[in-house]
Amino acid sequence: MRVSNMTVYRLIRAGELRAARVGRGYRIRESEVDAYLDREVGT
C-alpha cells in the first residue's frame, strides 16, 4: 500500500484502519491492512 504517513493517520483517526498506539507511533496488524484493502478494493 503506497500511501503517505498523513493518509494513514487520517484513516486511523476516521476509524477506517485499526491501529494500536505504541509510544509516539502506531502499530497496524497486517490483517487490519488486508481487511481495509478488501473493503476498499473489493477483492
Phi and psi in degrees as GROMACS dihedral restraints (atoms count N, CA, C in turn):
[ dihedral_restraints ]
;  ai    aj    ak    al  type     phi  dphi    fc
    3     4     5     6     1  -100.6    20    10
    4     5     6     7     1    92.6    20    10
    6     7     8     9     1  -136.3    20    10
    7     8     9    10     1   160.7    20    10
    9    10    11    12     1   -76.0    20    10
   10    11    12    13     1   162.5    20    10
   12    13    14    15     1   -58.0    20    10
   13    14    15    16     1   -41.1    20    10
   15    16    17    18     1   -62.7    20    10
   16    17    18    19     1   -36.5    20    10
   18    19    20    21     1   -64.6    20    10
   19    20    21    22     1   -42.4    20    10
   21    22    23    24     1   -63.8    20    10
   22    23    24    25     1   -44.8    20    10
   24    25    26    27     1   -59.9    20    10
   25    26    27    28     1   -40.1    20    10
   27    28    29    30     1   -64.5    20    10
   28    29    30    31     1   -42.7    20    10
   30    31    32    33     1   -63.6    20    10
   31    32    33    34     1   -38.9    20    10
   33    34    35    36     1   -65.6    20    10
   34    35    36    37     1   -47.8    20    10
   36    37    38    39     1   -63.3    20    10
   37    38    39    40     1   -33.5    20    10
   39    40    41    42     1   -79.2    20    10
   40    41    42    43     1    -7.7    20    10
   42    43    44    45     1    81.7    20    10
   43    44    45    46     1    10.1    20    10
   45    46    47    48     1   -83.4    20    10
   46    47    48    49     1   -19.6    20    10
   48    49    50    51     1  -135.3    20    10
   49    50    51    52     1   118.6    20    10
   51    52    53    54     1   -79.7    20    10
   52    53    54    55     1   137.1    20    10
   54    55    56    57     1  -149.2    20    10
   55    56    57    58     1   156.3    20    10
   57    58    59    60     1  -107.8    20    10
   58    59    60    61     1   134.4    20    10
   60    61    62    63     1   -80.8    20    10
   61    62    63    64     1   124.4    20    10
   63    64    65    66     1  -128.0    20    10
   64    65    66    67     1   108.3    20    10
   66    67    68    69     1    63.0    20    10
   67    68    69    70     1  -125.7    20    10
   69    70    71    72     1   -95.0    20    10
   70    71    72    73     1    -2.1    20    10
   72    73    74    75     1  -116.0    20    10
   73    74    75    76     1  -172.3    20    10
   75    76    77    78     1  -124.5    20    10
   76    77    78    79     1   151.3    20    10
   78    79    80    81     1  -121.7    20    10
   79    80    81    82     1   131.1    20    10
   81    82    83    84     1  -122.6    20    10
   82    83    84    85     1   126.3    20    10
   84    85    86    87     1   -70.8    20    10
   85    86    87    88     1   145.7    20    10
   87    88    89    90     1   -58.5    20    10
   88    89    90    91     1   -36.6    20    10
   90    91    92    93     1   -64.1    20    10
   91    92    93    94     1   -31.9    20    10
   93    94    95    96     1   -68.7    20    10
   94    95    96    97     1   -40.1    20    10
   96    97    98    99     1   -64.9    20    10
   97    98    99   100     1   -44.4    20    10
   99   100   101   102     1   -59.6    20    10
  100   101   102   103     1   -43.5    20    10
  102   103   104   105     1   -64.0    20    10
  103   104   105   106     1   -41.5    20    10
  105   106   107   108     1   -61.9    20    10
  106   107   108   109     1   -46.2    20    10
  108   109   110   111     1   -63.7    20    10
  109   110   111   112     1   -38.4    20    10
  111   112   113   114     1   -61.2    20    10
  112   113   114   115     1   -41.8    20    10
  114   115   116   117     1   -67.3    20    10
  115   116   117   118     1   -42.4    20    10
  117   118   119   120     1   -81.6    20    10
  118   119   120   121     1   -39.9    20    10
  120   121   122   123     1   -92.9    20    10
  121   122   123   124     1   -32.9    20    10
  123   124   125   126     1    80.6    20    10
  124   125   126   127     1    29.1    20    10
